[in-house]
Amino acid sequence: MNALARKQRDATIDEILIAVRDLLRSCPAYNCDLPAGPARTIDYERGRLRIEYAAYARLVDRRPRSIAPMSLDVWFARRKVLAIRWDADRKRKIATFERGEWICKLRN
């Protein structure tokens, strides 16, 4: 992938992340222990769209609080169309990204 295509992809993903954040705000978060440590997870499902988000967590006042993103997976029509992983330094790695109808569904 050349630099221009990467820049365009990253701009699209930045817009997608804003839409995902807005959707997930209304969803309950769950605490879990993962091999990487404590985490908070959020699941969202509507029609053919499914989102799974996990964040690194830390105990604050004896309650887990999200401190940094860990992973985001998006499925559309049972096909994984986006997978992002973040390391402890918050650098993201895009493992899967397919453009398609799901982006419009996500924004609506």
C-alpha positions in Angstrom: 0.0 0.0 0.0 1.4 3.4 -1.0 1.6 6.4 1.3 -1.5 8.1 -0.2 -3.7 5.0 0.0 -2.6 4.5 3.6 -3.4 8.1 4.4 -6.9 7.8 2.9 -7.5 4.5 4.7 -6.4 6.0 8.0 -8.7 9.0 7.5 -11.7 6.6 6.8 -10.8 4.6 9.9 -10.6 7.7 12.0 -14.2 8.6 10.9 -15.3 5.0 11.6 -13.9 5.1 15.1 -15.9 8.3 15.9 -19.1 6.5 14.7 -18.2 3.4 16.7 -17.6 5.5 19.8 -20.9 7.2 19.5 -22.7 3.8 19.1 -20.9 2.2 22.1 -21.6 5.0 24.5 -25.1 3.7 25.1 -24.0 0.1 25.6 -23.1 -1.5 29.0 -19.5 -2.3 29.7 -18.4 -5.6 31.3 -15.3 -6.4 33.3 -13.1 -9.3 32.4 -9.6 -10.7 33.0 -7.6 -11.3 29.9 -4.1 -12.6 29.6 -3.0 -9.0 29.1 -4.6 -8.0 32.4 -7.9 -6.5 33.5 -10.1 -5.3 30.7 -13.5 -3.7 30.0 -15.5 -5.0 27.0 -18.5 -3.7 25.1 -20.6 -5.7 22.6 -23.0 -4.2 20.2 -25.3 -5.9 17.7 -27.9 -4.5 15.4 -29.2 -6.4 12.3 -26.2 -7.5 10.3 -23.7 -5.3 12.2 -21.8 -6.6 15.2 -19.1 -4.8 17.2 -16.8 -6.0 19.9 -14.5 -3.6 21.8 -12.1 -4.2 24.6 -10.0 -1.7 26.6 -7.1 -2.1 29.0 -8.4 -1.3 32.5 -7.0 -0.3 35.9 -8.6 -0.3 39.3 -9.7 3.1 40.4 -11.5 3.4 43.7 -11.7 -0.5 43.6 -13.6 -0.4 40.2 -12.1 -1.2 36.8 -11.9 1.9 34.6 -10.9 1.9 30.9 -7.5 3.5 30.4 -6.6 2.7 26.8 -8.1 0.8 23.8 -7.0 -2.8 23.2 -9.1 -4.2 20.3 -12.0 -3.5 18.0 -13.6 -6.0 15.8 -16.5 -5.3 13.4 -18.5 -7.9 11.5 -21.1 -7.2 8.8 -23.3 -10.1 7.5 -21.1 -12.5 9.5 -17.9 -11.4 7.8 -15.1 -9.6 9.7 -14.7 -6.2 8.0 -12.5 -4.4 10.5 -10.0 -5.5 13.1 -7.8 -3.1 14.9 -5.4 -3.8 17.7 -3.6 -1.3 19.9 -0.4 -1.9 21.9 0.3 -0.5 25.3 1.6 2.7 23.7 -1.7 3.2 21.9 -0.2 2.6 18.5 -2.9 1.0 16.4 -2.4 -1.9 13.9 -5.1 -2.5 11.3 -5.3 -6.2 10.8 -8.4 -6.2 8.6 -10.2 -3.5 6.7 -12.7 -3.9 3.9 -14.7 -1.0 2.5 -18.4 -1.6 1.9 -22.0 -1.1 2.8 -21.3 -1.6 6.5 -19.6 1.8 6.7 -22.9 3.5 5.7 -24.9 1.3 8.1 -22.5 2.2 10.9 -23.0 5.9 10.4 -26.8 5.7 10.3 
